[in-house]
Amino acid sequence: MKHFIIKLEYKVPIEKIDSLLITHREFLDSGYERKILLSSGPQNPRDGGILIARAESLEAMKAFCKEDPFSKHGFADYNFTEFIPVKYQKDFESWFMSE
């Protein structure tokens, strides 16, 4: 598995973001169920968000993010940074080490 930090940058006013927040979080729930996501949340100040995620490839990660309502409506840009986890809390070993 490849691991990613994904930074969302909002392109629209926060009121438009809020209008899709419930469906966005339902989409994120699907990522947790599929074990794609480890963590997610808004930035502070609230001008974007962060995902900690994994996928077989960058292309697979991008395909997952294209299904996000924020992406489908053109509300956010997504910046992907792949990283190699060499140290982590032992509580998360199964998430980082599973293939």
N, C-alpha and C positions, 0 to 999 in steps of 0.2 A: 504494500500500500504506500501511496505517496501522501504526505501530510501538507496541509495548507493553512495559512492565515489569509483570510479573505476580508478585505476592507470594502465596505459599501460606502459610496459617497452619494448623498441625496442630491438630486437635480431639480427638485420641485419644493415648494413651500411645505413646512411641516404639517399643515392642515391636510394636504393631499396624502402625505405619508400616513397620517392617522386614519384616513378614510380606508386604507387597505391593511391596517395593522392586524386586524383579526385574521384575515386570510393569509397574510404573510406569516403569522405565527403558526397557523395551521399547516402551512407549507413546511416551516421549520420542524414541526412535530413529526412530519413524515421523514425528515432527515435523521431525527433521533431514533425513530423506530427502525430505520434501515441501517443504523449505526454509521452514518456518514458524518454526523455532527457530534462534537464533544462539548462545545459551548457556543453561545451566541448572545449578543446583547447590543444595545445602542451605545454609541460613543457619548462622551460628555465633554463639550456641549453636543447636543443631539443633532449633528449634521451628517450622520452616517451610522454605520454599525460594523461589528466585527464578528466573523465566524471562525471557529477553529474546527477544521474538517479534514476528512481523508477520502481518497478515491483511488481507483486503479491507475488513473492518469489525469493529467491536467485537462484533457479533452472531456473526460467523464465528469470532472468537477465543474467545468464550465457548463456542460449539458444540464447538470443538476441545478445550477444557479439560474439558468435560463427559464426554468419552470417557476421561479419565485415570482409572485404577483408584482413585486417592485420592478423586476426586470421586464415582465410581459407588458407593463404599462409605461415603461421608459422612465420610471421614477428614480432609478439609481444606476450608477456605474459600479462595476465590480473590478477590484484589483487583486490579483492572485499572487501570493508569494509562497513558493514551495520551501519547506524546510525539512531537515533530517533530525528527528528527535533522538538525541543521544543520552539525555538525562531527563528524568521525569519522576514525579511522585509514584511510589510503588503501587498506590491505590489505582493508578491508571495504566499499569503495565499491560494488562490484557487489551486495552484499547489501542495503545501504541504499537504493540508487538504482534497483534493478530494480522493475519494475511487474509 
